[in-house]
Amino acid sequence: MQFQYDVLIIGAGSAGLSAALTLGRCLRRVLLADGGPPRNEASPGVHGFLTRDGIPPAELLRLGQEQLQQYTTVEMQCLEINEVIPLEKGFRASGCLTTDDTPVSITARRVLLATGVLDVLPPLPGFRELWGRGVLHCPYCHGWEVRNQPLAVYGQGRIVTGLALLVSRWSHDVVVVTNGPGHLTQNARRRLRRQHIKIREEHITRLIGSATDDLECIEFADGSQLERKALFLHASQYQRSSLAEKLGARHTSKGAVWVNSGMQTSVPGLYAAGDTTPGAQQALLAAAAGSRAAIVINEALTREECPR
Ligand SMILES: Cc1cc2nc3c(=O)[nH]c(=O)nc-3n(C[C@H](O)[C@H](O)[C@H](O)COP(=O)(O)OP(=O)(O)OC[C@H]3O[C@@H](n4cnc5c(N)ncnc54)[C@H](O)[C@@H]3O)c2cc1C
């Protein structure tokens, strides 16, 4: 069978763009399907990305797209893929152009999922509105910007304990806010106390932000307010795309798409990279994973083309 593309990359964030760059440099026929904005769309800047520290997320992707232009075997489409069907040796995928809903169907020898995740925020006023500015997901990405300022860490149990201890690296004024019973063990309370981290277990009614979407204070059910510059939380998350699930690919207990050491999912020929897979989630790591997946895929295709 003649395939239209060597590789279909689904998702054009850091992982997908980086994979497209490496595969383009291998002269591979690639379709890069860009289904919409990246996970960090709400953030003013991507931090910790070597040579691009603080760049707006959209600008990082624009540069990535611009640098792909010289690789003429790489095609990028504003295309949301909604189905991938395994064939005997490859895949058929279908979706719609996001510009005008035109249906598209293509075939590819390999598929790389770089579809990322979505964050689920507590359903309280202010969390979604201040997401990415006053409500932050990761001190490695944003701790420096709010260093030495009054900070809050939201959550319960072991997760909030670990995150609060981590955040105390960036500020000596950290308060854990649990929005009801914190489910903290005596040991957790002791460890927090040792770092001078206070605990507020009252219910939260809302977060109040400034005109620039910085956090100003947390308001509790009794009307009292706690002034804070930012609030960190480990948001729960789910896969942005259900394609891996529909294909029957194995997932980890935390909901990530499982991959082997060669970045292949449990479905032969289907690879995954970036936030969608287990491990630390950062733009630079996603870009590195995309590049690594591209190398592995190119080598698998080369083996197929050059049988022993
Ligand atoms: C608020 C916030 C701030 C952050 N700040 C930083 C930071 O400062 N530094 C840092 O290193 N990291 C930061 N991160 C983490 C960073 O955003 C992610 O690690 C990174 O975006 C992962 O890249 P990715 O390519 O795996 O996924 P994404 O960037 O999320 O890209 C996935 C892409 O796949 C597309 N897609 C999904 N499904 C389909 C489909 N069916 N068809 C076609 N396309 C599809 C999506 O539209 C999206 O464009 C931040 C995250 C958040 C939430």
The ligand as an ORCA input file, in Angstrom:
! r2SCAN-3c Opt
* xyz 0 1
  C      -0.525     27.622     32.905
  C       0.688     26.813     32.475
  C       1.931     27.408     32.423
  C       3.049     26.667     32.047
  N       4.275     27.263     32.054
  C       5.350     26.575     31.676
  C       6.649     27.191     31.687
  O       6.795     28.361     32.067
  N       7.707     26.452     31.289
  C       7.562     25.151     30.868
  O       8.578     24.542     30.497
  N       6.373     24.551     30.855
  C       5.261     25.218     31.246
  N       4.047     24.605     31.252
  C       3.956     23.205     30.813
  C       3.906     23.172     29.268
  O       2.800     23.928     28.825
  C       3.771     21.750     28.765
  O       4.737     20.915     29.369
  C       3.952     21.715     27.249
  O       3.000     22.548     26.629
  C       3.821     20.284     26.742
  O       3.935     20.267     25.353
  P       3.136     19.191     24.510
  O       3.560     19.419     23.090
  O       3.291     17.845     25.082
  O       1.594     19.563     24.710
  P       0.820     20.909     24.323
  O       1.729     22.075     24.320
  O      -0.369     20.972     25.198
  O       0.384     20.653     22.820
  C      -0.553     19.653     22.492
  C      -1.196     20.063     21.185
  O      -1.966     18.975     20.673
  C      -3.123     19.510     20.080
  N      -4.127     18.449     19.978
  C      -4.737     17.757     20.978
  N      -5.590     16.850     20.468
  C      -5.519     16.973     19.115
  C      -6.170     16.315     18.034
  N      -7.073     15.353     18.245
  N      -5.867     16.676     16.748
  C      -4.942     17.653     16.524
  N      -4.288     18.311     17.513
  C      -4.584     17.978     18.798
  C      -3.527     20.633     21.028
  O      -4.365     21.550     20.387
  C      -2.158     21.235     21.351
  O      -1.812     22.241     20.446
  C       2.909     25.306     31.664
  C       1.644     24.700     31.722
  C       0.549     25.436     32.129
  C      -0.791     24.769     32.204
*
